[in-house]
């Protein structure tokens, strides 16, 4: 279970920064967590960099940051700003390209839409440039509610730090560290489950490629619609766990494709 008490509330030093989004300077109406609540256990267990802060933020930054797994304030700020820049890309371009003076030469409807873009682009540029504010945190030391696990197991090998375990598992199983780290966090902070999940996904991908290729070749050879072949083979395979793709295609040939009466010569 994750508890908000694992986090320090980030409190503005100056009162005029109260209720302000730390990331973009808009009015704050929510809290962001660095690290995210659902990855708290991961950060506690691995001691990956994080400040354990509860950060005042606006609802828009809050929404954008739902997709961010990073643990530090800096990383989360960079992520939130990149999302803002992407979302208001068009307005920012208008803001960069046009000046108020040039608007006079435009006809009404174009002027109207450029004006709106200029305003939005200007606001966005301000949010992107927002430097954050001076702050204090409620406690000096992070209060560890959960004792971190003292070792990490990777299929029989035991490591005392996450970094060593990650290094080993990445090399031994030829999985990029970033991928492995993500799966580790999403699989109960467990290397073995993470590696299994990755292998399963790779196997599924290969199987689907094989399925696609073999069905296409069969369809071409026997002048059948690819979608028909694909559907039938998938049905046979779902009805029979032990059947291979080739066997399913052979079954399809025998039952549905092979001419009932050989053509007379
Ligand atoms: Zn914001």
Boltz pocket constraint, residues with backbone or C-beta under 6 A from the ligand:
constraints:
  - pocket:
      binder: B
      contacts: [[A, 21], [A, 22], [A, 23], [A, 24], [A, 25], [A, 26], [A, 57], [A, 58], [A, 59], [A, 60], [A, 61], [A, 62]]
      max_distance: 6.0
